[in-house]
Amino acid sequence: MTGDQARPGRLTGASVDLRLSDVTLSGSPRVGHIRGRITVPADALAVALRSSAGSLPVSGVVTDPSSGTLVITLGQGGLGSVTVRPSLRDGRVAYSLEDARILGRPAPERLTRTIEETLSKQNSRRQDPSPLGVSSLDVTSAGVVATVRADDVTFGGKDR
């Protein structure tokens, strides 16, 4: 099963490639095994950040596969930048601050502390339950790629 322009969570523009096996559609619908990948392109991350960052002027996101980070540009012409590292913590996607710059120079400590506090709040925010567990997370030239899996998933009732 593949899906173009799928909407995992609140992200639009992601691509989903799932393989389902041991599928039962009659009676209690059930999938024995789900394996796959969800790719969220940098443009989709930028759109999500613009809508959730409030007054923060996000102008773009660039992936850096060699360092495993995302560079978020801020302001007109990229006056500032924030580099974050996505990772998995307790099966959830979390972000840590790697660098913050304004006009190419290190951002003031007060600003970096505010960014770190914001990331910490974001990381601890409750996420909607999903039967798909994220088993790995990679930054690639295509975007952030999450490898997902689940076993013995039932549809309807409490697992919905």
C-alpha positions in Angstrom: 0.0 0.0 0.0 1.5 3.4 -0.9 0.1 6.9 -0.4 1.0 10.1 -2.0 0.4 13.3 -0.2 -0.5 11.4 3.0 -1.1 13.1 6.2 0.7 11.4 9.1 -0.2 13.5 12.1 -0.5 17.2 11.1 2.1 17.1 8.3 1.1 17.5 4.7 3.3 16.6 1.8 4.8 13.4 3.3 5.0 10.2 1.3 4.1 6.9 2.9 5.2 3.5 1.8 3.7 0.7 3.9 3.7 -3.1 3.5 0.8 -5.0 5.2 0.8 -8.7 5.6 -1.5 -11.2 7.2 -4.5 -9.0 6.6 -8.0 -10.0 7.7 -10.9 -7.8 6.5 -13.9 -9.9 7.7 -15.2 -10.0 11.2 -12.7 -8.1 13.3 -10.4 -6.3 10.7 -6.8 -7.0 11.6 -3.3 -6.6 10.2 -0.6 -9.1 11.4 2.4 -7.0 10.4 2.9 -3.4 9.1 6.3 -2.3 7.9 7.2 0.9 6.1 8.7 4.3 5.8 7.3 7.8 6.0 9.4 10.5 4.3 8.7 14.1 5.3 10.4 16.5 2.8 12.1 19.7 4.0 9.4 21.8 2.4 6.7 20.0 4.5 8.8 20.5 7.6 9.0 24.3 6.8 5.2 24.5 6.4 4.6 22.7 9.7 7.1 25.0 11.5 5.6 28.1 10.1 2.1 27.1 11.3 3.4 26.0 14.8 6.1 28.5 15.5 3.8 31.4 16.1 5.8 34.6 15.5 9.0 32.9 14.5 9.7 33.8 10.9 10.6 30.4 9.4 11.8 31.0 5.8 12.9 27.4 5.0 14.4 24.1 6.1 17.4 22.3 4.6 18.4 18.8 5.4 22.1 18.0 6.1 22.4 14.2 5.7 26.1 14.2 6.5 25.6 15.6 10.0 22.1 14.2 10.5 20.6 17.7 11.2 18.1 20.1 9.9 19.0 23.7 9.3 16.0 26.0 9.8 16.5 29.5 8.2 14.8 32.4 9.8 13.8 35.9 8.5 14.0 37.5 5.1 17.1 36.2 3.3 18.0 33.8 6.1 19.1 36.4 8.6 19.3 33.7 11.2 19.5 29.9 11.4 18.8 27.2 13.9 20.3 23.7 13.5 18.5 20.9 15.2 19.1 17.2 15.4 16.0 14.9 15.2 16.3 11.7 17.2 14.1 9.0 18.8 13.4 9.2 22.6 11.1 6.5 24.0 9.8 5.8 20.5 8.9 9.4 19.8 10.6 12.0 17.6 12.5 14.7 19.6 14.7 17.6 18.5 17.8 18.9 20.2 19.5 22.3 19.4 22.9 22.0 17.8 23.5 25.6 16.8 21.8 29.0 16.5 23.2 31.9 14.5 22.2 35.5 13.7 23.9 37.1 10.8 26.4 34.3 10.7 27.4 34.8 14.4 26.5 32.7 17.4 23.2 33.7 18.8 23.1 35.2 22.3 22.8 32.7 25.2 19.4 34.1 26.2 18.0 33.3 22.8 19.5 29.8 22.6 18.1 29.1 26.1 14.7 30.1 24.9 15.0 27.9 21.8 16.1 24.9 24.0 13.1 25.5 26.3 10.7 25.6 23.4 12.2 22.4 22.0 11.9 20.8 25.4 8.2 21.7 25.6 7.7 20.4 22.1 9.5 17.1 22.9 7.3 16.5 26.0 4.0 17.4 24.3 1.5 14.6 24.2 1.4 12.9 20.8 -1.7 11.2 19.4 -1.6 7.5 20.0 -0.8 5.5 16.9 -0.4 1.7 16.4 2.7 2.5 14.3 5.9 2.6 16.3 8.9 4.5 14.9 12.0 2.2 14.9 14.5 4.5 13.3 14.8 8.0 12.1 17.2 9.3 9.4 17.9 12.7 7.8 18.4 12.2 4.0 18.5 14.5 1.0 14.8 13.6 0.5 13.9 14.7 4.0 13.4 13.1 7.4 12.7 9.4 7.0 11.0 7.4 9.7 11.0 3.6 9.6 7.7 2.4 11.2 6.4 -1.0 12.2 3.5 -2.6 14.1 2.3 -6.1 14.8 -1.2 -7.4 15.5 -3.1 -4.2 14.7 -6.9 -4.4 15.0 -9.2 -1.8 13.5 -12.3 -0.6 15.2 -13.0 -0.3 19.0 -10.2 0.7 21.3 -7.3 0.7 18.8 -8.9 3.2 16.5 
